Amino acid sequence: MRKSFILVFVLALLALAACQSSEPEETAVSPAPTLGSPVINTAVPSTNTPPPPPVITEEAAPTEPVPTDTPPTEPPPTPTPTITPIPENPVQSISLEPIISGLIQPLYVTHAFDDRLFIVEQAGTIRIFQNGELLSTPFLDILDPVGSNSNEQGLLGLAFHPNYQENGYFFLDYTDVNGNTNIARYRVSSDHNVADPTSEQILLTIPQPFANHNGGMIAFGPDGYLYIGMGDGGSQGDPQGNGQNPGTLLGSILRLDVDSADGSYTIPADNPFVDDPNARPEVWSIGLRNPWRFSFDRLTNDLFIADVGQNTWEEVNWLAGSTPGGQNLGWNNMEGQHCYTANCNPASFVLPVFEYNHTQGCSITGGYIYRGQQFLSLYGNYFAADFCSGLIWGIFQQPDGRWESTIVHQSGLPINSFGEDVNGELYVVARTGQILQVRP
């Protein structure tokens, strides 16, 4: 009996993997965003400066006392502490400490610039973990408008406005009951632990031709703009060619200015396709299949994008903080560092800094580079995982620019996501209903 249960459980996990969807689940339609003529905005929004990294200082040596009979002299300048760089070395192993359990299909965890953790549950609720307790009342319950009939649908992303402490705004990415992707703004109520479900303002609705590859990650960049990860529309092999088409919002990272008072958005003036009549001005980068979690390095502003593979290769892409928009990450010409279509030219694309094949898993989950203060031995390492195998990798850039990777933990968990708290400590989100902290 136990063997049968284990077999059923393993088969269920494999069915949930984003890379395993083999048949289209609905009739293809020609997607067209509901907002067709967004405003180009030349203003640069205010940004929220992240907490600085921890600093190790050297104490000044004590000075000898001056004899009382010595004539007064001009005092020496006050010694300035020497800033010692935090050592960065590749991690060889980590552990996971469970801190929350009893969740229902959790997909993401983040913070609102305070000590609370906010946990996204796929069906349409957001829970709060505060002072060691999972609060019984959800922060938000939008079960009715959220559609989660497919494994890759539901409430997929949450991002708090950089000025959330002042304006109370946060943003969601969810698929509705018709399978469309909605980017919506909400506001907290007078109770800081409860949001107002009636405050929804939909910024953008993107029809989805198939039920899979919805992306779902949203995050504010260091420039104060909202970045949105969109999959290629689904099915297999990108049948509509969305990954290489900047004229669609699918298969892309989008970049929006969401500071309009009425809940609409405008286009940053330096978005790469604002002057291209054949492209959508919202698009920041193209060539993605299903970006399942991206993140910004809170120290360097570098962007890490994990993209779920098709047949063989899972990958992590890296764009330095100074990289301009308009980068092409390769799909569907490339899968990882390998040609997916005939006669492709790898030199035409930004190739990933990390990849693994399907002997080690089947669906990548992107994470974060550790910039916390609790475990300095983890500092400077980026972590990613595989949903199917539960393997976790540490990925590290050497001073000469080379990237190296190491399997640092075999969790055995279906890892849906990683997340950061306000201090930069890292957490793993397991579909089994757990949140676990990443530790040495």
C-alpha positions in Angstrom: 0.0 0.0 0.0 2.8 2.4 0.9 4.6 1.7 -2.4 1.4 2.5 -4.3 1.0 5.8 -2.5 4.6 6.8 -3.2 4.2 5.9 -6.9 1.0 8.0 -7.1 2.7 10.9 -5.4 5.7 10.9 -7.7 3.5 10.7 -10.8 1.5 13.7 -9.4 4.7 15.8 -9.0 5.9 15.0 -12.5 2.5 16.1 -13.9 2.9 19.5 -12.2 6.2 20.3 -13.8 6.0 23.2 -16.2 8.3 21.6 -18.7 6.2 18.5 -19.0 3.1 20.0 -20.6 2.7 18.1 -23.9 -0.7 18.9 -25.3 -2.4 22.3 -25.8 -5.2 22.6 -23.3 -7.4 25.1 -25.2 -7.9 26.5 -28.6 -5.2 29.0 -29.7 -6.3 32.6 -30.1 -4.4 35.6 -31.3 -3.5 37.5 -28.1 -3.8 41.2 -28.0 -3.3 43.3 -24.9 -6.3 45.4 -23.8 -4.3 48.6 -23.6 -3.2 49.3 -27.1 -1.7 52.8 -26.9 0.2 53.2 -23.7 1.7 56.6 -22.9 5.5 57.1 -23.2 6.6 58.6 -19.9 9.9 60.5 -19.8 9.9 60.9 -16.0 12.0 58.6 -13.9 10.1 57.4 -10.8 11.5 57.6 -7.3 13.2 54.4 -6.2 13.3 52.6 -2.9 16.9 52.0 -1.9 17.4 48.5 -0.5 19.1 47.9 2.8 22.8 48.2 2.4 24.9 45.0 2.7 26.5 44.3 6.0 29.9 46.0 6.6 32.8 44.6 8.6 34.9 47.4 10.1 38.3 47.5 11.8 38.5 49.2 15.2 41.0 52.0 15.5 44.0 51.3 17.7 43.8 53.0 21.1 45.9 56.1 21.5 48.3 56.8 24.4 47.0 59.3 27.0 48.6 62.8 26.8 50.4 64.0 30.0 48.6 66.7 31.8 51.6 69.0 31.9 52.1 68.9 28.2 51.1 72.1 26.3 47.9 71.6 24.4 48.4 70.7 20.8 46.0 70.4 17.8 44.2 67.1 18.2 44.8 64.5 15.5 42.1 63.7 13.0 39.5 61.1 14.0 40.5 57.7 12.6 38.2 56.5 9.8 37.2 52.8 10.1 38.5 50.7 7.3 35.7 48.9 5.3 36.6 45.3 4.8 34.9 43.7 1.8 32.7 40.8 2.7 34.4 37.6 1.5 32.7 35.9 -1.4 33.4 32.2 -2.0 31.5 29.4 -3.7 29.3 27.5 -1.3 29.7 23.7 -1.2 26.6 22.8 0.9 23.5 24.3 2.5 20.7 23.2 4.8 17.0 24.0 5.0 15.3 24.8 8.2 11.5 24.5 8.2 9.8 27.7 9.6 6.2 27.5 8.2 3.9 24.5 7.4 0.3 23.9 6.7 0.1 26.1 3.6 -2.0 25.1 0.5 0.0 25.1 -2.7 2.2 28.0 -1.8 4.0 29.6 -4.8 6.0 32.5 -3.5 7.1 34.4 -0.4 8.2 38.0 -0.1 8.1 41.0 2.3 6.6 44.5 2.5 9.7 46.3 3.8 9.1 45.1 7.3 9.5 41.8 9.3 6.4 40.1 8.0 6.5 37.4 5.4 3.7 37.3 2.7 3.0 33.9 1.2 1.2 33.5 -2.1 -1.1 30.5 -2.4 -1.9 29.4 -5.9 -5.7 29.3 -5.6 -5.9 33.0 -4.8 -5.0 33.8 -1.2 -2.1 35.7 0.4 -1.1 34.7 4.0 1.0 36.5 6.6 3.7 35.0 8.8 4.3 37.4 11.7 6.2 36.9 15.0 6.6 33.2 14.4 2.9 32.7 13.7 0.9 32.1 10.5 -2.1 34.4 10.8 -5.5 32.8 10.4 -7.0 35.7 8.5 -5.6 36.0 4.9 -4.1 39.3 3.9 -6.1 38.9 0.6 -8.6 36.4 -0.6 -9.4 36.7 -4.4 -10.5 33.0 -4.9 -13.4 34.1 -7.1 -11.7 36.0 -9.9 -8.6 33.7 -10.0 -8.7 30.8 -12.3 -6.4 27.9 -11.4 -7.9 24.9 -13.4 -4.5 24.2 -15.0 -1.3 23.4 -13.1 0.4 26.6 -14.3 -2.5 28.9 -13.7 -3.6 30.8 -10.5 -2.3 33.6 -8.4 1.4 33.6 -9.6 3.1 36.8 -8.5 3.1 39.5 -5.8 5.2 42.7 -5.6 4.9 45.6 -3.1 5.4 49.1 -4.4 8.8 50.6 -3.4 6.8 53.2 -1.5 4.3 50.8 0.0 4.8 52.1 3.5 3.4 55.4 2.3 0.9 54.6 -0.4 -0.2 51.0 0.5 -0.1 49.8 -3.1 0.9 46.2 -4.1 0.6 44.4 -7.5 -0.5 40.9 -8.5 -0.1 38.7 -11.5 -2.9 36.1 -11.8 -4.7 34.2 -14.4 -8.5 34.8 -14.4 -11.3 32.3 -14.9 -11.0 32.8 -18.7 -7.3 31.9 -18.6 -6.1 35.5 -19.3 -3.1 37.0 -17.4 -4.1 40.1 -15.3 -1.7 42.6 -13.9 -3.6 44.3 -11.1 -3.0 46.9 -8.4 -4.5 46.6 -4.9 -4.3 48.6 -1.7 -4.1 47.7 1.9 -7.0 48.6 4.2 -6.9 50.5 7.5 -5.8 47.2 9.1 -2.2 46.7 7.9 -2.7 42.9 8.0 -5.7 43.0 5.7 -5.9 44.3 2.1 -9.0 45.8 0.5 -10.3 43.3 -2.1 -12.5 45.9 -3.7 -9.5 48.2 -4.5 -8.5 46.2 -7.6 -7.4 48.3 -10.6 -6.5 46.1 -13.6 -3.5 47.6 -15.4 -3.2 45.1 -18.2 -4.9 41.9 -19.4 -3.0 39.6 -21.8 -5.0 36.8 -23.4 -3.2 33.4 -23.3 -3.4 31.1 -26.3 -2.9 28.0 -24.2 -3.2 27.2 -20.5 0.6 26.7 -19.8 3.6 28.9 -19.8 2.0 31.9 -18.1 5.2 33.1 -16.4 3.9 35.0 -13.4 6.9 36.6 -11.7 6.6 40.4 -11.0 9.2 42.5 -9.2 10.2 46.2 -8.9 13.6 46.9 -10.3 16.2 49.2 -8.8 14.9 51.9 -11.2 11.5 51.8 -9.6 9.7 50.2 -12.6 7.6 47.1 -12.5 9.1 44.1 -14.4 6.8 41.3 -15.5 7.8 37.8 -16.7 5.6 36.4 -19.5 5.8 32.9 -21.0 5.6 32.2 -24.7 1.9 31.4 -24.6 2.2 27.7 -24.1 1.8 24.4 -26.0 5.1 23.0 -27.1 8.0 24.5 -29.1 6.5 28.0 -29.3 4.1 27.3 -32.2 3.2 30.9 -32.7 6.8 32.2 -32.6 6.2 34.5 -29.7 9.6 34.2 -28.2 11.3 35.9 -31.1 8.5 38.4 -31.7 8.7 41.8 -29.9 5.3 42.6 -31.4 3.7 40.5 -28.7 3.8 40.7 -24.9 4.4 36.9 -24.7 7.8 35.3 -24.4 9.2 38.5 -22.8 10.1 40.5 -19.8 8.0 43.6 -19.7 8.9 46.9 -18.0 6.2 49.4 -16.9 5.9 52.6 -15.0 2.9 52.0 -12.6 2.9 55.3 -10.7 -0.2 56.7 -12.4 -2.8 57.7 -9.8 -5.7 56.1 -11.8 -4.1 52.6 -11.8 -3.0 52.7 -15.4 0.6 52.4 -16.6 2.9 54.4 -18.8 6.0 53.3 -20.8 9.5 54.3 -19.6 11.1 56.5 -22.3 14.2 54.3 -22.4 12.3 51.0 -23.1 14.1 49.5 -26.1 11.2 49.3 -28.5 9.4 52.6 -28.0 10.2 53.8 -31.5 9.6 50.5 -33.3 6.1 50.5 -34.9 6.3 46.7 -35.2 7.0 46.1 -31.5 5.2 46.5 -28.2 6.7 49.4 -26.2 6.2 47.5 -22.9 8.8 44.9 -23.9 12.2 45.0 -22.2 13.8 41.7 -23.4 12.7 38.8 -25.6 13.5 35.2 -26.2 11.9 33.5 -23.2 9.9 30.2 -23.0 8.6 30.3 -19.4 10.6 32.5 -17.0 9.8 30.9 -13.7 11.2 33.4 -11.3 13.6 36.2 -11.9 15.3 38.5 -9.4 17.5 41.5 -9.0 20.7 41.5 -7.0 20.1 44.1 -4.3 23.8 45.0 -4.3 24.7 45.2 -8.0 21.3 45.5 -9.7 22.1 42.5 -11.9 19.1 40.5 -13.2 18.9 36.7 -13.0 16.2 35.0 -15.1 15.5 31.2 -14.8 13.8 29.9 -17.9 12.1 26.5 -18.0 13.4 24.2 -20.8 11.5 22.3 -23.5 13.2 19.0 -24.3 16.5 18.8 -22.6 18.0 21.9 -21.0 17.0 24.1 -18.1 18.8 27.5 -17.8 19.6 30.6 -15.8 20.3 33.9 -17.7 22.2 36.8 -16.3 22.1 40.5 -17.3 24.5 42.8 -15.6 22.9 45.8 -14.0 24.3 48.1 -16.7 22.9 46.0 -19.5 20.5 48.0 -21.7 17.1 46.7 -22.7 16.4 44.8 -25.9 18.4 41.7 -25.1 17.4 38.5 -26.9 17.7 35.4 -24.7 17.3 32.9 -27.5 14.1 30.9 -27.3 12.9 29.3 -29.5 16.1 29.3 -31.6 18.1 28.2 -28.5 17.4 25.9 -25.6 20.1 26.7 -23.1 23.4 27.0 -24.9 22.2 24.6 -27.6 20.4 25.1 -30.9 16.8 24.2 -30.7 16.0 25.1 -34.4 18.1 24.3 -37.4 20.7 26.8 -38.6 20.6 28.9 -35.4 23.5 31.3 -34.6 24.3 31.2 -30.9 26.4 34.4 -31.3 23.1 36.3 -32.0 21.8 35.7 -28.5 22.6 36.2 -24.8 23.5 32.7 -23.7 22.8 31.4 -20.2 25.5 31.3 -17.4 24.1 28.1 -16.0 22.3 25.1 -17.5 21.6 21.4 -16.6 19.9 18.7 -18.5 17.0 16.5 -17.8 19.0 13.7 -16.2 19.1 16.0 -13.1 15.5 17.3 -13.2 12.8 18.7 -15.4 11.8 22.2 -14.5 14.0 25.0 -13.1 13.0 27.3 -10.3 15.0 30.5 -10.2 16.1 32.1 -6.9 18.2 34.9 -5.6 21.8 35.9 -4.9 22.4 35.9 -1.1 22.9 39.4 0.3 21.7 38.7 3.8 23.4 39.4 7.1 22.9 36.2 9.1 25.1 33.8 7.1 28.1 35.6 5.5 29.5 32.3 4.3 26.6 32.3 1.7 27.3 35.8 0.6 27.5 36.4 -3.2 26.1 32.9 -4.2 23.0 32.6 -6.4 20.7 29.7 -5.7 18.4 27.8 -8.1 16.5 24.5 -7.8 14.7 21.9 -9.8 11.0 21.4 -9.1 11.0 17.6 -9.9 14.2 16.4 -8.4 14.5 18.9 -5.5 18.2 19.5 -6.3 19.5 22.9 -5.3 22.5 24.5 -7.0 24.8 27.3 -5.8 26.0 29.4 -8.7 29.0 31.7 -8.3 30.9 34.1 -10.5 34.6 34.0 -10.1 36.6 37.3 -10.3 37.7 36.5 -13.9 34.0 36.4 -14.9 33.7 32.6 -15.2 30.5 31.0 -13.6 30.7 27.8 -11.7 28.0 25.7 -10.2 27.7 23.1 -7.4 24.9 20.9 -6.2 24.6 22.2 -2.6 21.6 20.3 -1.4 19.4 17.3 -2.3 16.1 18.4 -0.7 13.7 15.8 -2.1 11.1 18.6 -2.2 9.0 20.0 -5.1 10.4 23.5 -4.9 8.1 26.1 -6.4 10.0 29.2 -5.6 12.6 31.1 -3.5 12.0 34.3 -1.7 13.7 37.1 0.3 12.8 38.8 3.6 13.5 42.4 4.3 17.0 41.6 5.4 17.9 39.6 2.4 17.7 36.2 4.1 16.5 33.5 1.7 13.7 31.0 1.8 12.5 28.0 -0.2 8.8 27.4 -1.0 7.8 23.8 -1.3 4.5 22.8 -2.9 4.0 20.4 0.0 3.0 23.5 2.0 6.3 24.4 3.7 8.5 27.5 3.8 12.1 26.7 4.7 15.0 29.0 5.4 18.3 28.6 3.5 21.2 28.2 6.0 24.8 26.9 5.8 
